[in-house]
Amino acid sequence: QQRLVSLLVEQKRYADAHRIATEIQKHRPQQVVGFVYAADIYAAEGKWSDAATKLREALQINADTSLAVKLHNVLVQSGQTQEAQAWAHQWTKTYPGDMGFPSYLAEKALSDKR
């Protein structure tokens, strides 16, 4: 399904890709995969707010570092740098044992300075 969604997005067949993501969400509501697909589709369309919403829904299901990184990237890409910073602060406060997210933030800060 991931390849099919990617192919549809590549072909800019967003409505078809969204149908698949929605079906996955419906059939597997306790798994993040459908929400992540939807977020990726929205991001490809430049619908950053919708992408962020789907990632927040995914994070409600599974508070995973990779999803946190994706959400931060979406917020930054959408120009919402203050919200991205506030959200990053909240994530690190809520999940102090997560070493992956602060590492990502450090790497991002270094690459942004180049």
C-alpha positions in Angstrom: 0.0 0.0 0.0 2.9 2.4 0.7 4.2 2.0 -2.8 0.7 2.5 -4.3 0.2 5.7 -2.2 3.7 7.0 -3.2 3.0 6.3 -6.8 -0.4 8.1 -6.7 1.2 11.1 -5.0 4.0 11.1 -7.6 1.3 11.1 -10.3 -0.5 13.9 -8.4 -3.6 11.7 -8.0 -4.1 13.0 -4.5 -7.8 12.1 -4.2 -7.0 8.4 -4.9 -4.2 8.4 -2.5 -6.4 10.0 0.2 -9.0 7.3 -0.3 -6.4 4.6 0.4 -5.2 6.5 3.5 -8.7 6.9 4.8 -9.5 3.2 4.3 -6.4 2.3 6.2 -7.4 4.7 9.0 -10.9 3.2 9.1 -9.7 -0.4 9.2 -6.7 0.1 11.5 -7.6 3.0 13.7 -5.1 2.0 16.4 -2.2 2.0 14.0 -0.4 5.2 12.8 0.2 4.1 9.2 -3.0 5.5 7.6 -2.5 8.8 9.5 1.1 9.1 8.3 0.1 8.4 4.7 -2.5 11.1 4.9 0.0 13.5 6.4 2.5 12.7 3.6 -0.2 13.3 1.0 -1.2 16.6 2.5 2.4 17.7 2.6 2.9 16.8 -1.0 -0.1 19.0 -1.8 1.4 21.8 0.3 -1.5 21.5 2.8 0.7 21.9 5.8 -2.0 22.5 8.4 -3.8 19.3 7.4 -0.5 17.4 7.4 0.2 18.6 10.9 -3.3 17.6 12.1 -2.8 14.0 10.8 0.6 13.8 12.5 -0.8 15.0 15.8 -3.5 12.3 15.5 -0.8 9.7 14.8 1.1 10.9 17.9 -2.0 10.4 20.0 -1.9 6.8 19.0 1.9 6.3 19.3 4.2 8.9 20.8 7.1 8.0 18.5 10.3 10.0 17.9 10.0 9.6 14.1 6.5 11.1 14.2 7.7 13.9 16.4 10.4 14.7 13.9 7.9 14.6 11.0 5.6 17.0 12.8 8.4 19.4 13.6 9.5 19.3 9.9 5.9 20.0 8.7 5.6 23.0 11.1 8.9 24.4 10.0 8.1 23.8 6.3 4.8 25.6 6.7 6.6 28.7 8.1 5.3 28.2 11.6 8.7 28.3 13.3 7.4 29.7 16.6 4.9 26.9 16.8 7.6 24.4 15.9 9.8 25.7 18.7 7.0 25.6 21.2 6.0 22.1 20.2 9.6 20.9 20.3 9.9 22.3 23.8 6.7 20.6 24.9 7.8 17.3 23.4 11.2 17.3 25.2 9.5 18.3 28.4 6.9 15.6 28.1 9.4 12.9 26.9 12.7 13.7 28.7 14.0 10.2 28.0 13.7 10.6 24.3 17.3 11.2 23.2 16.4 10.9 19.5 14.4 14.1 19.2 17.0 16.4 20.9 19.6 14.8 18.6 17.5 15.7 15.6 17.0 19.2 16.8 20.8 19.6 17.3 21.5 18.2 13.8 18.9 20.5 12.3 20.3 23.5 14.1 23.8 22.7 12.7 22.6 22.2 9.2 20.5 25.4 9.3 23.7 27.4 10.1 25.5 26.1 7.0 
